Amino acid sequence: MPRAKAIYRALLLCYPAAFRHEYGDQMLLMFAEQMGEARRTGSRFEQAKVRDPANTKNILSDDLSESGRQAIAKAARNALYDENWKKIIW
């Protein structure tokens, strides 16, 4: 996770300095929590409830088909363990 966090921290530089100053720490914390959750849920994503962080009553996963859930789960698993972050980010 340190490598992923370092890359995410670098991507935060795309935001204006004032925005980073106000929200950067919270964004890093949320990223770390999401990475941890992705590692914990792993193959269980297909059954997970994915909520909109801006509106927790909105369950995004309810709008996904089974094949959509499986495709996202596969991509997430691959991204978690892929050492070539260029393939993931770009």
C-alpha positions in Angstrom: 0.0 0.0 0.0 2.8 2.5 0.5 3.5 2.7 -3.2 -0.2 3.2 -4.0 -0.5 5.9 -1.4 2.6 7.7 -2.7 1.1 7.6 -6.2 -2.2 8.9 -5.0 -0.4 11.6 -3.0 1.3 12.7 -6.2 -2.0 12.7 -8.1 -3.4 15.1 -5.5 -0.9 17.7 -6.8 -3.3 18.1 -9.7 -5.6 19.9 -7.4 -5.2 23.6 -6.5 -3.0 24.2 -3.4 -5.9 25.7 -1.4 -8.0 22.7 -2.1 -5.2 20.3 -1.1 -4.5 22.2 2.0 -8.2 22.0 3.1 -9.0 18.4 1.9 -5.8 16.6 1.1 -5.4 14.8 4.4 -9.0 13.7 4.4 -8.6 12.4 0.8 -5.5 10.5 1.7 -7.3 8.9 4.7 -10.3 8.0 2.6 -8.0 6.5 -0.1 -6.2 4.4 2.6 -9.5 3.2 4.0 -10.8 2.3 0.5 -7.6 0.3 -0.3 -7.9 -1.5 3.0 -11.6 -2.3 2.4 -10.8 -3.5 -1.1 -8.1 -5.9 0.3 -10.5 -7.1 3.0 -13.5 -7.7 0.7 -11.5 -9.1 -2.2 -13.6 -11.8 -3.8 -16.7 -10.8 -1.9 -17.2 -7.6 -3.9 -20.0 -9.3 -5.9 -22.1 -9.3 -2.7 -20.9 -6.0 -1.2 -23.2 -3.0 -0.9 -21.4 0.0 -2.5 -22.7 3.3 -1.2 -22.3 6.8 -2.7 -20.0 8.6 -0.2 -21.8 11.9 -0.9 -25.2 10.3 -0.3 -25.0 7.1 1.8 -28.7 6.4 1.1 -27.8 5.9 -2.6 -26.6 2.3 -3.0 -24.7 2.3 -6.2 -24.3 -1.4 -6.4 -28.1 -1.9 -6.8 -27.7 -0.4 -10.3 -25.1 -3.0 -11.4 -25.8 -6.2 -13.3 -24.2 -9.4 -12.1 -21.8 -9.3 -15.0 -21.0 -5.6 -14.2 -20.3 -6.6 -10.5 -18.0 -9.4 -11.6 -16.1 -7.2 -14.1 -15.5 -4.5 -11.4 -14.4 -7.1 -8.9 -12.0 -8.6 -11.4 -10.5 -5.2 -12.3 -10.2 -4.3 -8.6 -8.4 -7.5 -7.7 -6.1 -7.0 -10.6 -5.4 -3.4 -9.7 -4.6 -4.2 -6.1 -1.8 -6.5 -6.9 -0.5 -5.0 -10.2 3.0 -3.6 -9.8 2.7 -1.6 -13.1 0.7 1.4 -11.9 0.9 3.0 -15.4 -1.6 0.4 -16.6 -3.9 1.3 -13.7 -3.8 5.1 -13.7 -3.3 5.9 -17.4 
